[in-house]
Amino acid sequence: MSHEKNKNPKMVFDHLAYNSERENPKRGHHGKGEQRRDHKGDHKRHNHNNKLRKLKEYSEEQTSRLDFYLTHPVWGLLSFIFIIWLIFFFTFRLGAYPQAGIEHLMDLGATLIRDNMTQGWFADFLSQGVIMGVGSVLAFLPNILILFFFLSLLQETEYISRAATIMDRYMHRIGLHGSSFIPLLMGFGCNVPAIMATRTIKRKSDRILTMLMIPYIPCSARIPTFLLFSGIFFPDNQVLALSLLYFGGILVGIAMAILFRKIFFNFGIKDFSIPLPRYRRPSFAYSVEHMWDAAWQYVKKIGTVVLLAVIIVWALDYFPLKDKTNPDEQRVSYLEHFGKIVEPALKPLGFDWKMSVSLVTGITAKEFIISTLGVVYQAEEESASDEKINTSLMARIKEEEVFNKANALSFMIFALLYMPCVATAYTIKKETGTWKWALISIFSTIAVAWIAGFFAYRVGLLVFV
């Protein structure tokens, strides 16, 4: 391992183009009315940015001193685990306060609707659908913000390439090398760009194997599910529970990679070296900008696809209404009919039809798990007019007798391991040029999730219940 003194080009991955993006954020196609810069201006700007970049870099001696510990076989791995644990700690502890504020606003909104609107389908849609469905997902926005802020700091300091170096010796044992770790690390943000980032891996077999591992990496869309259930059933050990889930997903991905390599790619690997750039002082302003960009993408998704999903789920749960053709006192909605069909396949894992339906909708996007739970587990409608409605999904699930520590653990593990979303499967197909690997990914993740969830539930019944 050697540090480059600006003689060799810095290791650049397409998916980590944040450096060039920061240096020239307006790079790209010229819009209408925008004047094209001349080459001299671009050259001066590039030189200026390079000077600023060098000023922020640590010296070669400082970098070597830090790398003695941060890329050490033992201390480097322990440092990496501690850094990840610390990120989780701040994500959950700091995020809890603004999350409580958002839930308080949801309570006020639901109370206003109840007190000032005539009861009917529209009031029910606003209260049970929009506020409790969409709001349940929006409540976890602060946690997403904090997570992306810290991930951006890791990128800014050039620690990402060190993480790849630390994991290189372990990646060799499963037939991959350190360059595969970068797309895997990207999977913590979103699995789709992580799969696209495998283009930087030269050998096709390594690319495919990395793609098959990525769906087991917990993306940010799964965080609300983990936060919800760990906060309810494991409040005193929430950081530990989340850390075990994350590292568990990585270990399962490694185990599946070993299996897939033996089945499909049973041959050696090529050596690969990772040149390490100097450490850099992080830019707080850029990290905040990156955080808000991630927040905007999250909010935009909530306001479009999540809202559409909530409308569909709410309608299926609201209709058919009780009338002459449906005189039963206990109304059975279209959603419940569907849930009863799916329930037998997931009942051995401790799930009722509502939990089963939320996992089915989660195939479209993992945020839909929480939004669906927010719709099907509704707040008490018979509260007094002077009472504030409790719209917190956490509070509603606490009141449900069907939940316990065993099936909550099983639910989190199933949500962790089964296919991330339709977009991930389609991206695998697009990148490999065939549906073969996408279908292998879909069916293998579902099978692994079912088996792991089943054993977690059975063990949980013995330990917790």
C-alpha positions as CSV (number, residue, x, y, z in Angstrom):
1,M,0.0,0.0,0.0
2,S,1.4,3.3,-1.0
3,H,0.2,6.9,-1.0
4,E,0.3,8.7,-4.4
5,K,2.2,12.0,-4.5
6,N,0.1,13.4,-7.4
7,K,2.0,11.2,-9.9
8,N,-0.6,8.6,-10.3
9,P,-4.3,9.5,-10.8
10,K,-6.6,9.3,-7.9
11,M,-8.8,6.2,-7.8
12,V,-12.0,7.5,-9.2
13,F,-15.3,5.5,-9.3
14,D,-18.2,6.8,-11.5
15,H,-20.5,6.6,-8.5
16,L,-18.1,8.6,-6.3
17,A,-17.9,11.6,-8.6
18,Y,-18.6,13.9,-5.7
19,N,-15.2,15.6,-5.9
20,S,-15.7,16.8,-9.4
21,E,-19.3,17.6,-8.7
22,R,-18.2,19.8,-5.8
23,E,-15.5,21.5,-7.8
24,N,-17.9,22.3,-10.7
25,P,-21.5,21.8,-9.5
26,K,-22.9,23.4,-12.6
27,R,-21.1,21.1,-15.0
28,G,-23.2,19.4,-17.7
29,H,-25.4,20.5,-20.5
30,H,-26.0,24.1,-21.1
31,G,-29.6,25.2,-20.8
32,K,-31.5,27.8,-22.7
33,G,-30.1,31.3,-22.4
34,E,-26.9,30.0,-20.7
35,Q,-23.7,31.2,-22.3
36,R,-21.0,28.6,-22.9
37,R,-17.8,29.3,-21.0
38,D,-14.6,29.7,-22.9
39,H,-11.8,27.2,-22.5
40,K,-9.5,29.7,-20.8
41,G,-12.2,30.3,-18.1
42,D,-12.6,26.6,-17.5
43,H,-8.9,26.1,-17.3
44,K,-8.5,28.9,-14.7
45,R,-11.4,27.6,-12.7
46,H,-9.9,24.1,-12.7
47,N,-6.5,25.3,-11.5
48,H,-8.2,27.3,-8.8
49,N,-10.2,24.3,-7.6
50,N,-7.0,22.2,-7.6
51,K,-5.3,24.7,-5.4
52,L,-8.2,24.8,-3.0
53,R,-8.2,21.0,-3.0
54,K,-4.5,20.8,-2.2
55,L,-4.9,23.3,0.7
56,K,-7.5,21.0,2.3
57,E,-5.3,17.9,1.9
58,Y,-3.3,16.5,4.8
59,S,0.4,16.1,4.3
60,E,1.9,12.8,3.2
61,E,3.4,12.3,6.7
62,Q,0.0,13.0,8.4
63,T,-1.8,10.6,6.0
64,S,0.7,7.8,6.6
65,R,0.4,8.3,10.4
66,L,-3.3,8.0,10.2
67,D,-3.3,5.1,7.9
68,F,-1.0,3.2,10.2
69,Y,-4.0,2.8,12.5
70,L,-7.0,3.2,10.1
71,T,-5.8,0.6,7.6
72,H,-4.2,-1.8,10.1
73,P,-5.5,-5.4,9.8
74,V,-6.9,-5.3,13.4
75,W,-7.2,-1.6,14.5
76,G,-8.4,-0.6,11.0
77,L,-11.3,-3.2,11.2
78,L,-12.2,-2.2,14.8
79,S,-12.1,1.5,13.8
80,F,-14.4,0.8,10.8
81,I,-16.9,-1.1,13.1
82,F,-16.8,1.7,15.7
83,I,-17.3,4.4,13.0
84,I,-20.4,2.6,11.7
85,W,-21.7,2.1,15.2
86,L,-21.2,5.8,16.0
87,I,-23.1,6.8,12.8
88,F,-26.0,4.6,13.9
89,F,-25.9,6.0,17.4
90,F,-26.2,9.6,16.3
91,T,-28.8,8.7,13.6
92,F,-31.1,7.2,16.1
93,R,-30.5,9.3,19.2
94,L,-30.4,12.8,17.5
95,G,-33.2,11.8,15.1
96,A,-35.6,10.9,17.9
97,Y,-36.2,14.5,18.8
98,P,-37.3,16.0,15.5
99,Q,-39.2,12.7,14.8
100,A,-41.3,13.4,17.9
101,G,-42.0,16.9,16.7
102,I,-43.3,15.7,13.3
103,E,-45.5,13.1,15.0
104,H,-46.9,15.9,17.3
105,L,-47.8,17.9,14.1
106,M,-49.5,14.8,12.7
107,D,-51.5,14.5,15.9
108,L,-52.6,18.2,15.6
109,G,-53.6,17.7,11.9
110,A,-55.7,14.6,12.6
111,T,-57.4,16.4,15.5
112,L,-58.2,19.4,13.3
113,I,-59.7,17.2,10.6
114,R,-61.8,15.3,13.2
115,D,-63.1,18.5,14.8
116,N,-63.7,20.6,11.7
117,M,-64.7,18.3,8.9
118,T,-67.8,16.2,8.3
119,Q,-67.1,12.5,8.8
120,G,-66.9,10.7,5.5
121,W,-64.6,9.2,2.9
122,F,-62.7,12.4,2.3
123,A,-62.0,13.1,6.0
124,D,-61.0,9.5,6.5
125,F,-58.7,9.7,3.5
126,L,-57.0,12.8,4.9
127,S,-56.7,11.4,8.4
128,Q,-56.1,7.7,8.0
129,G,-54.5,7.9,4.5
130,V,-52.4,11.0,4.1
131,I,-51.6,11.9,7.7
132,M,-51.1,8.3,9.1
133,G,-49.9,6.7,5.9
134,V,-47.7,9.4,4.3
135,G,-46.9,11.0,7.7
136,S,-45.6,7.7,9.1
137,V,-42.9,7.7,6.4
138,L,-42.2,11.4,6.7
139,A,-41.6,11.0,10.5
140,F,-38.3,9.3,9.7
141,L,-36.9,12.1,7.5
142,P,-34.7,13.4,10.3
143,N,-33.0,10.0,10.6
144,I,-32.4,9.9,6.9
145,L,-30.9,13.4,7.0
146,I,-28.4,12.6,9.8
147,L,-27.4,9.3,8.1
148,F,-26.6,11.0,4.8
149,F,-24.7,13.8,6.5
150,F,-22.3,11.4,8.2
151,L,-21.9,9.3,5.0
152,S,-21.0,12.5,3.2
153,L,-18.4,13.3,5.8
154,L,-16.8,9.9,5.2
155,Q,-16.7,10.7,1.5
156,E,-15.2,14.1,2.1
157,T,-12.4,12.8,4.3
158,E,-11.4,10.1,1.7
159,Y,-12.1,7.4,4.2
160,I,-14.2,5.4,1.7
161,S,-11.1,4.1,-0.1
162,R,-9.6,3.1,3.2
163,A,-12.7,1.1,4.0
164,A,-12.2,-0.7,0.7
165,T,-8.6,-1.4,1.6
166,I,-9.6,-2.7,5.0
167,M,-12.1,-5.1,3.5
168,D,-9.9,-6.1,0.6
169,R,-8.3,-9.1,2.4
170,Y,-11.8,-10.3,3.5
171,M,-13.3,-9.8,0.1
172,H,-10.6,-12.0,-1.4
173,R,-11.8,-14.9,0.8
174,I,-15.2,-14.8,-1.0
175,G,-13.6,-14.4,-4.4
176,L,-13.8,-10.7,-4.8
177,H,-11.5,-7.8,-4.2
178,G,-11.7,-4.4,-2.5
179,S,-13.1,-2.5,-5.5
180,S,-16.3,-4.5,-5.0
181,F,-16.7,-3.1,-1.5
182,I,-17.3,0.4,-2.9
183,P,-20.6,-0.4,-4.6
184,L,-21.5,-2.5,-1.6
185,L,-21.0,0.5,0.7
186,M,-23.0,2.6,-1.7
187,G,-25.9,0.1,-1.1
188,F,-26.4,1.7,2.3
189,G,-27.8,4.7,0.5
190,C,-29.7,3.0,-2.3
191,N,-29.3,-0.3,-4.0
192,V,-30.1,0.9,-7.5
193,P,-27.1,3.3,-8.0
194,A,-24.9,0.8,-6.1
195,I,-25.7,-1.8,-8.8
196,M,-25.0,0.7,-11.5
197,A,-21.7,1.5,-9.8
198,T,-20.5,-2.1,-10.5
199,R,-19.6,-0.8,-14.0
200,T,-16.2,0.2,-12.5
201,I,-15.4,-3.5,-11.8
202,K,-13.6,-4.8,-14.9
203,R,-14.4,-8.6,-14.9
204,K,-17.9,-9.5,-15.7
205,S,-18.1,-12.4,-13.2
206,D,-17.0,-10.1,-10.4
207,R,-19.6,-7.5,-11.5
208,I,-22.5,-10.1,-11.4
209,L,-21.4,-11.5,-8.1
210,T,-21.3,-8.0,-6.5
211,M,-24.8,-7.3,-8.0
212,L,-26.1,-10.4,-6.3
213,M,-24.7,-9.3,-3.0
214,I,-26.0,-5.7,-3.0
215,P,-29.7,-6.5,-2.3
216,Y,-28.6,-7.8,1.1
217,I,-27.1,-4.5,2.0
218,P,-29.7,-2.5,4.1
219,C,-30.6,0.6,2.0
220,S,-31.9,3.8,3.6
221,A,-35.5,2.9,2.6
222,R,-35.4,0.1,5.1
223,I,-34.3,2.3,8.0
224,P,-37.9,3.4,9.0
225,T,-39.0,-0.2,9.4
226,F,-35.9,-1.0,11.6
227,L,-36.4,2.2,13.6
228,L,-40.1,1.5,14.2
229,F,-39.8,-2.0,15.5
230,S,-36.5,-1.7,17.3
231,G,-37.8,1.4,19.0
232,I,-41.0,-0.4,20.2
233,F,-39.6,-3.8,21.2
234,F,-35.9,-3.2,21.9
235,P,-35.8,0.4,23.1
236,D,-32.9,-0.2,25.6
237,N,-30.8,-1.9,22.9
238,Q,-31.9,0.0,19.8
239,V,-28.4,0.8,18.5
240,L,-27.2,-2.7,19.2
241,A,-30.3,-4.2,17.4
242,L,-29.7,-1.9,14.4
243,S,-26.0,-2.6,14.2
244,L,-26.7,-6.4,14.3
245,L,-29.2,-6.1,11.5
246,Y,-26.8,-4.1,9.3
247,F,-23.8,-6.4,9.9
248,G,-26.2,-9.4,9.7
249,G,-27.3,-8.3,6.2
250,I,-23.6,-7.9,5.2
251,L,-22.7,-11.4,6.5
252,V,-25.7,-13.0,4.7
253,G,-24.6,-11.2,1.5
254,I,-21.1,-12.7,2.0
255,A,-22.5,-16.2,2.6
256,M,-24.6,-16.0,-0.6
257,A,-21.6,-14.6,-2.6
258,I,-19.6,-17.7,-1.5
259,L,-22.5,-19.9,-2.6
260,F,-23.0,-18.2,-5.9
261,R,-19.3,-18.2,-6.7
262,K,-19.2,-22.0,-6.1
263,I,-22.2,-22.5,-8.3
264,F,-21.7,-20.1,-11.1
265,F,-18.1,-18.7,-11.0
266,N,-15.8,-21.4,-9.6
267,F,-12.4,-19.9,-10.6
268,G,-9.7,-17.7,-9.1
269,I,-9.6,-13.9,-8.8
270,K,-7.2,-11.3,-10.1
271,D,-5.1,-9.2,-7.7
272,F,-6.2,-5.6,-7.4
273,S,-4.4,-2.7,-5.7
274,I,-6.2,0.4,-4.4
275,P,-4.2,3.6,-4.6
276,L,-5.1,5.8,-1.6
277,P,-5.4,9.6,-1.9
278,R,-4.4,11.8,0.9
279,Y,-6.9,12.6,3.7
280,R,-8.9,15.8,3.3
281,R,-10.5,18.1,5.8
282,P,-14.2,17.7,5.3
283,S,-16.3,20.5,4.0
284,F,-19.2,21.1,6.4
285,A,-21.1,23.2,3.8
286,Y,-20.8,20.5,1.2
287,S,-22.0,17.8,3.6
288,V,-25.0,19.9,4.6
289,E,-25.7,20.4,0.9
290,H,-25.5,16.7,0.2
291,M,-27.7,16.0,3.2
292,W,-30.4,18.4,1.9
293,D,-30.2,17.0,-1.6
294,A,-30.8,13.5,-0.1
295,A,-33.7,14.9,2.0
296,W,-35.3,16.5,-1.1
297,Q,-35.1,13.2,-3.0
298,Y,-36.7,11.5,0.0
299,V,-39.5,14.1,0.3
300,K,-40.1,14.1,-3.5
301,K,-40.5,10.3,-3.4
302,I,-43.0,10.6,-0.5
303,G,-45.0,13.3,-2.4
304,T,-45.2,11.1,-5.5
305,V,-44.9,7.4,-5.5
306,V,-45.5,6.9,-1.7
307,L,-48.6,9.1,-1.9
308,L,-49.9,7.2,-4.9
309,A,-49.3,3.9,-3.0
310,V,-51.1,5.3,0.0
311,I,-54.1,6.3,-2.1
312,I,-54.3,2.8,-3.6
313,V,-53.9,1.0,-0.2
314,W,-56.3,3.3,1.6
315,A,-59.0,2.7,-1.1
316,L,-58.5,-1.0,-1.0
317,D,-58.8,-0.9,2.8
318,Y,-61.8,1.6,2.8
319,F,-64.0,-0.2,0.2
320,P,-66.4,-1.9,-0.1
321,L,-68.5,0.0,2.4
322,K,-71.3,-1.6,4.3
323,D,-74.5,-1.4,2.2
324,K,-77.3,-3.7,0.9
325,T,-74.8,-5.8,-1.0
326,N,-72.5,-5.9,2.0
327,P,-74.7,-6.1,5.1
328,D,-72.2,-7.8,7.4
329,E,-71.4,-5.9,10.6
330,Q,-67.8,-6.9,10.2
331,R,-66.9,-5.4,6.9
332,V,-64.2,-7.2,4.9
333,S,-62.3,-4.8,2.7
334,Y,-60.6,-5.7,-0.7
335,L,-57.3,-5.3,1.0
336,E,-58.2,-7.8,3.7
337,H,-59.4,-10.3,1.1
338,F,-56.0,-10.0,-0.6
339,G,-54.2,-10.2,2.8
340,K,-56.0,-13.4,3.7
341,I,-54.7,-15.0,0.4
342,V,-51.1,-14.0,1.2
343,E,-51.2,-14.7,5.0
344,P,-50.8,-18.5,4.9
345,A,-47.4,-18.2,3.2
346,L,-46.1,-15.8,6.0
347,K,-48.0,-17.1,9.0
348,P,-45.2,-19.5,10.0
349,L,-43.1,-16.3,10.5
350,G,-45.7,-14.9,13.0
351,F,-47.3,-12.4,10.5
352,D,-51.0,-11.6,10.3
353,W,-52.6,-10.4,7.1
354,K,-51.8,-6.8,7.7
355,M,-48.1,-7.4,8.2
356,S,-48.2,-9.7,5.1
357,V,-49.8,-7.0,2.9
358,S,-47.3,-4.4,4.0
359,L,-44.4,-6.7,2.9
360,V,-46.1,-7.3,-0.4
361,T,-46.4,-3.6,-1.1
362,G,-42.8,-3.2,0.0
363,I,-41.7,-5.0,-3.1
364,T,-42.5,-1.9,-5.0
365,A,-40.5,0.3,-2.6
366,K,-39.4,-0.3,0.9
367,E,-41.0,3.0,2.2
368,F,-44.3,1.4,1.4
369,I,-44.0,-1.0,4.3
370,I,-44.3,1.8,6.8
371,S,-47.0,3.7,4.8
372,T,-49.1,0.5,4.5
373,L,-48.8,-0.2,8.2
374,G,-49.8,3.4,8.8
375,V,-53.0,2.8,6.8
376,V,-54.0,-0.7,8.0
377,Y,-53.2,-0.1,11.7
378,Q,-55.5,2.9,12.2
379,A,-55.9,5.2,15.2
380,E,-58.9,4.9,17.4
381,E,-61.8,6.7,15.8
382,E,-64.0,6.9,18.9
383,S,-61.8,9.3,20.9
384,A,-63.6,12.1,22.7
385,S,-63.8,15.5,20.8
386,D,-61.5,17.2,23.4
387,E,-58.9,14.4,23.1
388,K,-55.9,14.7,20.8
389,I,-55.7,11.9,18.3
390,N,-52.5,9.8,18.6
391,T,-51.3,9.3,15.0
392,S,-47.9,7.9,16.0
393,L,-47.6,4.5,14.2
394,M,-45.3,3.4,17.1
395,A,-48.1,4.1,19.6
396,R,-50.7,2.3,17.5
397,I,-48.6,-0.8,17.0
398,K,-47.9,-1.0,20.7
399,E,-51.6,-1.4,21.3
400,E,-51.9,-4.3,18.8
401,E,-52.0,-7.7,20.6
402,V,-50.7,-9.5,17.5
403,F,-47.2,-8.0,17.9
404,N,-44.5,-9.4,20.2
405,K,-40.7,-9.4,20.3
406,A,-40.5,-12.6,18.3
407,N,-42.5,-11.6,15.3
408,A,-41.1,-8.1,15.4
409,L,-37.6,-9.5,15.1
410,S,-38.8,-11.8,12.3
411,F,-40.4,-8.9,10.5
412,M,-37.3,-6.8,10.6
413,I,-35.1,-9.7,9.4
414,F,-37.6,-10.4,6.5
415,A,-37.6,-6.7,5.6
416,L,-33.8,-6.7,5.7
417,L,-33.3,-9.7,3.4
418,Y,-36.0,-10.0,0.8
419,M,-35.8,-8.2,-2.5
420,P,-35.2,-4.4,-2.0
421,C,-37.6,-3.2,-4.8
422,V,-38.7,-3.7,-8.3
423,A,-36.3,-1.0,-9.5
424,T,-33.3,-3.0,-8.1
425,A,-34.4,-6.2,-10.0
426,Y,-34.8,-4.2,-13.2
427,T,-31.4,-2.5,-12.8
428,I,-29.8,-5.9,-12.4
429,K,-31.5,-7.1,-15.6
430,K,-30.4,-3.9,-17.4
431,E,-26.8,-4.1,-16.3
432,T,-26.4,-7.8,-17.1
433,G,-28.5,-7.8,-20.2
434,T,-30.6,-10.7,-19.1
435,W,-33.5,-11.5,-16.7
436,K,-31.6,-14.6,-15.5
437,W,-29.6,-12.9,-12.8
438,A,-32.5,-10.6,-11.8
439,L,-34.8,-13.6,-11.3
440,I,-32.0,-15.4,-9.3
441,S,-31.7,-12.4,-7.1
442,I,-35.5,-12.1,-6.6
443,F,-36.2,-15.7,-5.7
444,S,-33.0,-16.2,-3.6
445,T,-33.6,-13.1,-1.5
446,I,-37.2,-14.1,-0.8
447,A,-36.2,-17.7,0.1
448,V,-33.3,-16.5,2.4
449,A,-35.6,-13.9,4.0
450,W,-38.3,-16.6,4.7
451,I,-35.9,-19.1,6.2
452,A,-34.1,-16.5,8.3
453,G,-37.4,-15.0,9.5
454,F,-38.8,-18.4,10.3
455,F,-35.8,-19.4,12.5
456,A,-35.8,-15.9,14.1
457,Y,-39.5,-16.2,15.0
458,R,-39.1,-19.7,16.5
459,V,-36.0,-18.8,18.5
460,G,-37.7,-15.5,19.5
461,L,-40.7,-17.5,20.9
462,L,-38.3,-19.5,23.1
463,V,-36.3,-16.5,24.3
464,F,-38.7,-13.5,24.4
465,V,-42.2,-14.9,24.8
